Amino acid sequence: MNYKSKSFRPEFRDRAAHMVLEEEKNHPSQCSAVMMIAPKLDIHPDTLSKWTRLYERANAPAVSDLPDLEKIRPLERENRELRQVNEILRKASAYFAEGELDRRFMP
């Protein structure tokens, strides 16, 4: 194909990238979806691939935007600490139970 340097509106770029992401579900890879859609839109595949990456990056949720993440981290830390405490208590219980058994059988 003969691709010319063109200027595209941002709406067109976003729509083209969205088409690739929708079509990706029917293809084994994003590259094959790009290769199928690019000629239909008269866009170079590399350009469409770049637009798709930019679109994904712009629309990806930022880590700081996730409100649950702020709740999950302290809970995971607390869970880890409680597991350690339970392990210590289990070992202490076994130790004292063993001492109690030794005392019963001694004359």
N, C-alpha and C positions, 0 to 999 in steps of 0.2 A: 504494500500500500504506500501511497505517497502522503505522508503526514506533513502538514504545514504548521508553522508556529502560529498558534491562535491564542486569543485571550478569552478565557471562559469566566462566566459569572460564578461567584461562590455558591449560589443555589444549584447551579448545574454540577459543579464539582461534588457538592455534598450528595446530590441525588445519584450521581454516577457511582460514588463510593458506596452508597447505601445499596444500590443495585448489586454491586459485587458481593457485599456481605450477605445479601439475601440469596444470591445465586450460589454462593459458596456451599450452602447446605446440600446442593445437588451435585457437587463436584468433590473429588478427593482432596483438592487443595485450593487455596485462594488464588494461586498462580493460574490454575486452569480456568477458574471463573473469570479472572482478568483477561486471559487470552480469548475467551469467548465473547465478552462484552465489549472490549476495546474496539474491535473493528466495526461493530454495530454503531458505536457512537462516534466513529472516525477520530479516535484518540489513540495515541501511541500507548502500548501496554505498560511501558515503564512509567509514563505520566499517570495513568490510571492507578497503577500500583502505589505510587507515591501519594496520590490523593487519598487512597483507601487507608494507608498507614496514618496519614495526618488526621483523617476523619475518626479513626479508631482512637487515636491518642486524645483528640479533642473531646470525645464523648465518653471516655473511660472515667469511671468514678474515681475520684482522688481518695487516697487513704484517709485524709483528714475529713472527708465528707461522710465517712461511714460512722454513724453515731454508735453503732453496736460495738465497734472496735474499742472504743473508750471503756465500755462496760466489760468486754471480754477479757482484756489483759489483766486487770486486777483480779477477776474471778479465776483466771487460770493460775495466777500466782498464789492465791488463797488455796486453790485446789491442790497445788503442788505441796504447799506447806502442811495442809491437813493430811495428805498422804504420808508425809515424813513423820508427823506426829503419831499417826496410827501405827506406822511401822515400829516406832520407838515403844509405844504402849504395848504392842503385841509381843515384842521381844522381852520387855520388862515383865509382862504377865507370865510368859513362859519361864523366865528365870525364877520368879518367886514361886510359881507352881512347882517347879523342880525342887526348890529348897524345902517346900512344905512336904513333898513326898519323901525326901531324904529324912526329915525329922520324924515322920511317922514310923518308919521302919527301923530306927535306931533304938536299941534297948536302953 
